[in-house]
Amino acid sequence: MTEFRTALAATATAAALGLAALAAAPAQAAAQPAFLAASQMPPSSTPWTATPVFSGVPENGGVLCAEYKIPAQNTRYREFSTELDTNGVQVTTVARTEADAVKLVDTLRKSIAGCGTRLEQQNPGLEAVSAYHGKLAVEEGAWVYSLDTADPQVGNTDIHLFSVGRDGRTVTLVRWGQMGDFEDAPLTAFRTTTKTAVNKLY
């Protein structure tokens, strides 16, 4: 009987020590979504460079055509650039629920799709055309758009490509831009970049 009681006591002590160790162990932080590397942007004649990943949204409320549509909370971003004024950004938000993520995707898609019309209204004389380039089959989907702008008074033309993708509760927006027309845009390569961005999230 004494041996039995000793064995019980030893088992209880081991269990208590195990619980104490669990309590003392630091909680595992939730994995943060991963970002594109500079080399994963569409090919350019000069190398891409990338900033560190920052918390919040880029300056001036976020991204062209999606200003103030992306919440700063649970949002991070990375900016990209080349020596030839080609530039880009990736912004990623982890929504509270998957339903919230779906709503954010819808909000961003509508804002980007209507961007050309808004810019023309806000800037008399500016010519701006937004176009939709289809959905990509990656995770819960990604949608690709372009914005082609021209300012006849200044003589500038710019082309931007956008994509919005989702993986569960996480939404990512990628923008690419440079001087030029739509014919100068690497649409096929940008689709590949978008798929990579969504697949890399987790």
Disulfide bonds with the S-S distance in Angstrom:
Cys65-Cys115 1.96
